Amino acid sequence: LRMFDPQALSNIVWAYATSKVSSHQRLFDKVAVEVVAYRDLRSFKPQELSNMIWAFATAEISHPYLFETVADEVIAHRDLRSFKPQHLSNIVWAFATAQISDHRLFEKVAEEVTYRHL
């Protein structure tokens, strides 16, 4: 998986989640480990982050450490002005669907949404 750039990683899990062929737990686990252990999430564009986390939630694949890592990235390192409304909604939807509540993430997204009057 190291040969896959952030877009390819997010696209592959998005494709499997969307196809609903089967869960492919092993593939999702490998992608999660790759992202958490070896990737700098600052290299992921907002769409790549949102699509990836959406795919895990849609496929009903639980990987709390991946969700925590994404939340930490969004909270600490991201100016949410670079996120389109769809990116923000996909991220919080994914956390809610996966039943992972990160108060800091939800608060930061709420602040951005109300700031923009979305």
Residue pairs with C-beta under 8 A, 6 or more apart in sequence:
1 9
1 30
1 31
1 34
2 34
2 38
4 12
4 34
6 39
6 43
6 44
6 45
6 48
7 45
7 48
9 31
9 34
9 35
9 39
9 48
9 52
10 44
10 47
10 48
10 49
10 51
10 52
10 55
11 51
12 27
12 31
13 27
13 28
13 31
13 51
13 52
13 55
13 56
13 59
14 51
14 52
14 54
14 55
16 24
16 27
16 28
16 55
16 59
17 54
17 55
17 56
17 58
17 59
18 55
18 58
23 59
23 60
23 61
24 59
25 61
28 55
28 56
28 59
28 61
28 63
29 61
29 63
31 52
32 56
32 61
32 63
32 65
32 66
35 41
35 52
35 66
35 69
36 65
36 66
36 69
41 49
41 69
41 70
41 73
41 77
42 73
42 77
44 52
44 73
46 78
46 82
46 83
46 84
46 87
47 84
47 87
49 70
49 73
49 74
49 87
49 91
50 83
50 86
50 87
50 88
50 90
50 91
50 94
51 90
52 70
53 66
53 67
53 70
53 90
53 91
53 94
53 95
54 90
54 91
54 93
54 94
56 62
56 63
56 66
56 67
56 94
56 98
57 93
57 94
57 95
57 97
57 98
58 94
58 97
62 98
64 100
67 94
67 95
67 98
67 100
67 102
68 100
68 102
70 91
71 95
71 102
71 104
71 105
74 80
74 91
74 105
74 108
74 109
75 102
75 104
75 105
75 108
80 88
80 108
80 109
80 112
81 112
83 91
83 112
85 113
85 116
85 118
88 109
88 112
88 113
88 118
91 105
91 109
92 105
92 106
92 109
95 101
95 102
95 105
95 106
